[in-house]
């Protein structure tokens, strides 16, 4: 079982392909990944089956959670309850986010 992960490698891979996120841990009780959104790129995620935490590594913009907009900046953390509509938008710089699911990636 892999125990160390290089998020910089995943971020570089995301920048080179069409997908804007990569889940690098996907277990029954925990999933972890990185999301990279370029300015103008659409976040198309839909509500998940597990609670989720976002840690903002770099960038700006907004996170809409259940029809309310929250300002996004480096170092902020957000909690999104399962089955709640949410997505990132309005970033003027590259946005890099670590995400953590309280269950498998869904």
N, C-alpha and C positions, 0 to 999 in steps of 0.2 A: 504494500500500500504506500502510495506516494505521500510524503509528509512535508515537503517544502515546495513552494510555488513562486515563480518569478512573474509578478504582475506586469513588469515592464515588457516582458516577452509577449504576453497576451495583448497588451495595449498596442504594441507594434503590429501584431498580426491583425488586430481589428482595423487598424488604420489602412491596411493593405487590401481588405476584402469588403464585401457588401454588408456583412452583419455588424451591428454596432454593440454587441455584447458577447461575453464568453463566460460560461459557468465552468469553473475549474475544480470545484468540489461539489459533488451531487450525491448525497447519502440520504438515507431514510429520514434522519432527524435534522439535517443541516445541508444547505446548499450555499455556496459562495461564488461570486463572480465579479467581473468588472464590466462596466458600461462606458463607452466612449461616444459622445455625440458631438458632431461638428456643427458650427453655426448653420442654421437653416435645415438641418437634418431632423426628420420626424421620429419621435419616440412612439412606436406603435404597440407598446405592451398593453396587455389587458389584465384585469384583476387576477390575482393568484390565489391558489388554494391554501397558502400558508402566510403567516405574518412575515413582514419583511422590514429590514433595517437598511437604510442607505447612509453611507459615509461619503461626504463630498471631498475628494482628493484635490481637485483642481477645477477651476472654471467658474462660471456664473450662470444666471438664468433663473428659472422658476420650476417648482414642482407643484403640480396641481394634485391635491388629495381631496377626493370627495367634494369637488366643485369649489374648493378654496385654494388660492395661490399662495405659495410660500417662497420667499426669496432664498436662492441657493448661493452659497459661497464656501470657500475652502474651510474645512474643519467642522462644518455643520453636520448634524446627524438627524435623520428623520425616521419615524416609525410609521409604517403603513399596515393597518389591520387587514387580514385576509378578506378577499372578496370585495375590496374597496377600489373604485376606479382611481387611477393615478397615472401621471406621466410627466416627463420633463419637457420644457419648452422655453423658447425665448433666449437661449444662450447666445452671446455675442463672441465668446471665446470657446475653445475646445473644452468640453465638460467631461471629467473623468470621475467615476463613481464606483465605489465598492459596494456590493449588495450582499446581504445575508438573509437567507430564508430559514424559518423555523421548521423546515421539512424539505422534501425534494423540490427541485426547480419545476414549477408547473406553469 
